[in-house]
Amino acid sequence: MPRERPITLEGLLLLEGRQLVLQMPGGGQWRLLALGRHERLLGSKVRVEGVREGHDVIGVDKIEPA
């Protein structure tokens, strides 16, 4: 499966079960495929950089505070 173009999004980083999700300001959410530990950013507004991997999935390259 070819990788898509890079995407940058900002929203609220949440944990649903064991899945990281990015809650968008206008509604909707993205499931995040991310390596590493991001607990310190949970509940915070973040900027996510990565590529779209599916309908609602982002393969994350970077998560940082927004």
N, C-alpha and C positions, 0 to 999 in steps of 0.2 A: 504494500500500500504506500503510495507516494506521500511524502510529508507536504503539508500545506504551507502557505506563507505565514511568516511570523504574525502574532497577534499580541496586543497589549490591552489589558482590561484593568479597571479599578472597581473595587467593591469590598464587601465585608467578608472576611475569612471566617468560616464556621466549620464545625465538625459534626457530621450527621452519621452516627454509628462510628465506623472507622474510616469514613470517606471525607476528605477535605472538599468543601464546596465554596464557591465564590458567589455570594448573594449580590445581585446587581441592584443599583439604586432605583431603577425603573421597574423592578420586578424581574423574576426569572433567576435562574442560577446555572452555574457551570460546575461540573464535577472535575476535580483536579487530580491529575496523575503526577505526583511530586515525590521525589526522593528527599531524604533529610528530615530534620525535625523542625516543625514550625509552630510548636505549642505557644511560644512567646508572642506570636502574632494573632492567635485565635481571638476573635471578637474585635479585631482592629480593622481599619480601612487599609487595604493593601493594593499594590500594583503587581499584576501577574504578567510575565512575559513567557510566551511559549508558542505552540502550534496547535491548531485544531486537529483532534484525532478522531472525532466522531460527532454525532448530532449535538451532544451537550458536554463533550469532554475536551479538556485542554491538557496536552502534554507540556508540563511546566519546565521551563529552563531557569526561571528566577522568580522569587517572591520577595518583595521588600515593602516596608511601610510606605504609604502614599502620603 
